[in-house]
Amino acid sequence: MKERTISGTLFDIGNFLFMLFILLLMVFPFVYIISYSLSSPNMLKGGLVLLPAGFTFDSYTKALGDPAVLKGALVSVARAVIGPAVMLFFTSMGAYALTRNDLGGVKFFRKYFVFTLYISSGIIPMYLLMGYLNLKGTFLIYILPGAVSVFSMVLIKTYIEGLPKELEEAAVVDGANDFRLFFQVIFPICTPVFAAVVLFECVNQWNAFIDTQIYNTMSPNLYPLQYVLYNTLNQINSLDQLRDQGQKQMSAITPQTFKMAITVITVLPIACVYPFLQKYFIKGLLVGSIKG
């Protein structure tokens, strides 16, 4: 066992303290928001809130009782489930096709897809295209434009190219065609990179609201949870806007605690997904970083 030096020990201690400081910086905003949302307005005296003052769920009761929040949650869940599934299906098949050197024109398509990472059509042509395709005002506007992710395609392609070629050769000898080779041999062993790209897409779909603002502003039934939060942050500016809900609720809720409660509701679900995909996520991020 290698003997530790004083300088090495001091470095480890300094590194630990530095990372602990970074952790506290990242965790504090969440602790503040959660504690504030669970606090009674009458007990709040300003300043930092690290523990709930006058513990209450009134803000969450009000938020979850809002039909717009519940509709938005359903839309966001649908986006975060269907979007990544569709993206993974088409993107993974495209990535596999780009690994086949015997495919006609494969070199051109590799360069073409990479080219799209650097050059974008812009918002106006995209808006016009969505109008021509009659996707504005529909749920499909959240799914179809992101059905193929070139960035994820490059990750998956790199991962597949690192797999032993003997696997494909053995499957071909057994009579497997390209579809069977992909779905029964390649697909099951690509779990790490698939988990990584799915997590990226889940977070992207869950947090997205700009596409709603551009394409679905006139369709309130298609507002995702993030857009509901966006509208809430813009609209709730005074206690008078909660007055219609009754004097009892007014005394237990302020616009600020209501905002904090909705913020927690929008952040918590996607934060709970990450621990389940973490072990695959780390492996997927190492794609292409290790040679030999």
C-alpha positions, 0 to 999 in steps of 0.5 A: 500500500502506498504511503500517504504524504502530508501534501497528499493528505492536505490536498485531499482535505482541501479538495473535500472542503472545496467540493463540500462548499460547491455542494452547499451552494447547489443545495441551498436554493432548494432548501430555501425554496422548500422551507419557504413553501412550507412556512406560514406567512405570519411566521416569516420575518425575512432573511434566510429560511433554512427551516420551515417557520410555522409548518403548513401545506396550505400553499401546496393544497392551493397549488394542487387544487388549481386545475391548470397545475394538474393539467400542466402536470399531465402534459409534462408527464406525457412529454417526458415519457412519449418524447424520449421514447420516440426520440430513442426509437428513431435516433438509435436506429439512425445511429446504428445505420451510420455504423454500417460501412457497407451502407451506400452513402454512409460517409455523406450522411455522417457529415450531413448530420454533424453539419446540422449541429453547427447550422440551424434554420432559425426560429422563423423558418421553423415556425413556418414549417410547423404551420405548413405541417399543421402541428401548431396547437397540437400535442405532436408539436412537442414530440415530432420536432425532437424525434431525431437528436443528432447529438444523441445519435453521435453518442449512440453511434460511438458506443455501438462502434466500441462493441465487439464486432464478433457479436454482429458476426455471430448473429449474422452467421445464425441468420439474423437480418439487420432488424433482428441484429439491432433489436435483439443483439445491439439494443439490449447491450446499449443500456448505459448510453440509452439511459444517458440520452433518455435522461437528457431528453427527459430533462429537456422535455420536462423543462421546456416551455418556449415551444409552448410560448411559440406554437401553443399559446392559444391552447391552454389545455396543452400548457405544460407545468413549466409554462403554468409556472412561468405564467404564475410567476408573471401574473401573481404580484399581490395578495389581491389576486388570491382574494377570490379564494376566501379570507381563510386561504388569504391569511395562510398563503401569500403570492411568494409562498404560492410561487415557491410551492409550484416551483417545488412541484415542477422540480421534484418529479424530474429530480426523483428520476435521476437516482434511478438512472445514475449508474447507467448515466455515468457509464453513458457519459464515458462513451468515447473517453476510454481507448484500448 
